[in-house]
Amino acid sequence: MRKPSTPQSVGVILTRTDLRRAIRMRNPPDLFELRLDALSARSEEVKSTIRKLRAPVIITARHPREGGLNQLSAQERRSLLLRFLPDAAYVDIELRSARMFEAVLKEARTKNLRTIVSFHDFHQTPSRSRLGEIARLAQSLGADFLKVATRTDNPAQLTRLRDFFLRERVKMEIAAMGVGRLGRISRIEFAKRGSA
């Protein structure tokens, strides 16, 4: 069995104010997640200040259906990711975009960056078989991590996500988390169980 990883704290930078605050932090989180979709209009400013962050950076440019802001096209998101790769330690690409962004994943590997394939469902927790399919696809893409965030408003959804996490974490590093009514409980429980 794979030894569980130690959960790391991630500070999300979604606004210009977040970026300024992150630069000034005396005790930064383990990682910063830079939401390029949210900051696309300020990419020049972000590019000139990103090196002042005192923790490794995860870059992502979210698809609109998975919480992405500013309705960016696939081409716009791909361009942002490629532009910021030299400043990143990790790149996070949604499973739905992974095939379109194969060039980004390939470039990330040539730069020895870690890759995260993510899946977000803010309406439900998918079935056991669908969750298994998501894990297999992430593995086939060579992801270093799989991030799964699903709706957990009731115990059945939380149990399904927990069972998936416990079953699949022996195969790859997984960051699992719920959103909704039982979201906080899920994050605490999964962190104790070794969620990345």
C-alpha positions in Angstrom: 0.0 0.0 0.0 1.2 3.5 -0.9 2.2 5.5 2.2 -0.3 8.4 2.6 1.1 11.8 1.8 1.1 14.6 4.3 -1.7 17.0 3.4 -0.5 20.4 2.4 -2.2 23.8 2.8 -3.0 25.7 -0.4 -3.7 29.4 -0.5 -5.8 30.3 -3.5 -5.0 33.6 -5.3 -8.1 34.7 -7.1 -7.9 38.5 -7.0 -5.3 41.3 -7.2 -5.9 41.8 -3.4 -5.1 38.1 -2.8 -1.9 38.4 -4.8 -0.8 41.4 -2.8 -1.6 39.7 0.5 0.2 36.5 -0.5 3.3 38.4 -1.3 3.3 40.0 2.1 2.6 36.8 4.1 5.2 36.0 6.8 4.0 32.5 7.1 2.7 31.4 3.7 0.9 28.2 3.1 2.7 25.2 1.7 1.6 26.1 -1.8 -0.2 28.9 -3.7 -2.8 28.1 -6.4 -2.8 30.9 -8.9 -6.2 31.1 -10.7 -5.1 32.5 -14.0 -8.7 32.4 -15.3 -9.6 34.9 -12.6 -6.5 37.1 -13.1 -6.4 37.0 -16.9 -7.0 40.8 -17.3 -4.0 41.4 -14.9 -1.6 38.8 -16.4 1.2 41.3 -16.9 1.1 42.4 -13.2 0.8 38.8 -12.1 3.8 37.8 -14.3 5.9 40.6 -12.9 5.1 39.8 -9.2 4.8 36.0 -9.1 8.4 35.4 -8.2 7.9 37.3 -5.0 5.7 34.5 -3.6 7.5 32.6 -0.9 5.9 29.2 -1.7 5.7 26.9 -4.7 2.9 27.8 -7.2 0.2 25.7 -8.8 -1.1 27.3 -11.9 -4.6 26.6 -13.3 -6.9 28.3 -15.7 -10.3 26.7 -14.9 -12.9 25.7 -17.5 -16.1 27.7 -17.1 -18.1 24.6 -16.3 -15.7 23.8 -13.4 -15.8 27.2 -11.7 -13.6 29.1 -14.2 -14.1 32.8 -14.4 -14.2 35.3 -17.3 -15.6 32.7 -19.8 -12.1 32.1 -21.3 -11.9 30.0 -24.5 -9.7 26.9 -24.5 -7.1 28.8 -26.6 -7.0 31.6 -24.0 -6.6 29.2 -21.1 -3.9 27.2 -22.9 -1.9 30.3 -23.7 -2.1 31.5 -20.1 -0.9 28.1 -18.8 2.0 27.9 -21.3 3.0 31.5 -20.5 3.2 30.9 -16.7 4.7 27.4 -16.8 8.3 28.7 -16.2 7.0 30.2 -12.9 5.2 27.1 -11.6 6.0 24.0 -9.6 2.7 22.4 -10.5 0.1 22.7 -13.3 -3.5 21.7 -12.7 -5.7 20.9 -15.7 -9.3 19.6 -15.6 -9.9 16.1 -16.9 -12.3 17.6 -19.4 -9.6 19.7 -20.9 -6.6 17.3 -20.7 -6.7 16.0 -24.3 -7.0 19.6 -25.6 -4.1 20.6 -23.4 -1.7 17.7 -24.1 0.9 20.2 -25.2 0.7 21.9 -21.8 1.1 18.6 -20.0 4.0 17.6 -22.3 5.8 21.0 -21.7 5.2 20.7 -18.0 6.9 17.3 -18.0 9.9 18.6 -20.0 10.3 21.3 -17.3 10.0 18.7 -14.5 6.8 20.2 -13.1 4.3 18.0 -11.3 0.9 17.6 -13.0 -2.5 17.6 -11.4 -5.5 16.3 -13.2 -8.7 17.6 -11.6 -12.4 16.9 -11.6 -15.1 19.2 -10.1 -18.8 18.4 -9.8 -20.5 21.1 -7.9 -24.0 19.4 -8.2 -23.4 15.8 -7.1 -21.0 13.0 -6.3 -20.8 10.8 -9.4 -21.4 7.0 -9.2 -18.8 4.6 -8.1 -18.2 3.5 -11.7 -17.8 7.1 -12.9 -15.4 7.9 -10.2 -13.3 4.8 -11.1 -13.3 5.9 -14.7 -12.1 9.4 -13.7 -9.2 7.8 -11.8 -8.3 5.5 -14.7 -8.3 8.4 -17.1 -6.0 10.5 -14.8 -3.6 7.6 -14.6 -3.6 7.2 -18.4 -2.6 10.8 -18.7 0.4 10.3 -16.4 -0.9 12.7 -13.7 1.2 12.9 -10.6 -2.0 13.8 -8.6 -5.7 13.5 -9.1 -7.9 16.2 -7.4 -11.6 15.3 -7.0 -14.0 17.8 -5.6 -17.7 16.8 -5.5 -21.0 17.8 -3.9 -21.4 16.3 -0.4 -24.7 17.5 1.0 -25.7 14.1 2.4 -24.1 11.0 4.0 -24.5 8.9 0.9 -22.5 11.3 -1.2 -19.8 11.6 1.4 -19.6 7.8 1.7 -19.3 7.4 -2.0 -16.5 9.9 -2.2 -14.7 8.4 0.8 -15.0 4.9 -0.6 -13.5 6.1 -3.9 -10.6 7.9 -2.1 -9.8 4.8 0.0 -9.9 2.5 -3.0 -7.9 4.6 -5.4 -5.3 6.2 -3.2 -3.2 3.1 -3.2 -2.7 3.6 -7.0 -1.9 7.3 -7.1 -1.8 10.5 -5.0 -5.3 11.9 -4.6 -6.6 15.1 -3.2 -10.3 14.5 -2.4 -12.7 17.0 -1.0 -16.4 17.7 -0.7 -18.2 20.9 -1.2 -21.6 21.7 0.3 -23.2 20.8 3.6 -20.6 18.1 4.5 -17.7 19.7 2.7 -15.8 20.9 5.8 -16.3 17.4 7.5 -15.0 15.7 4.3 -11.9 17.9 4.1 -11.0 17.2 7.7 -11.6 13.4 7.4 -9.7 13.0 4.1 -6.8 15.0 5.4 -6.5 12.7 8.4 -6.6 9.7 5.9 -3.8 11.1 3.8 -5.5 13.1 1.1 -2.8 15.0 -0.8 
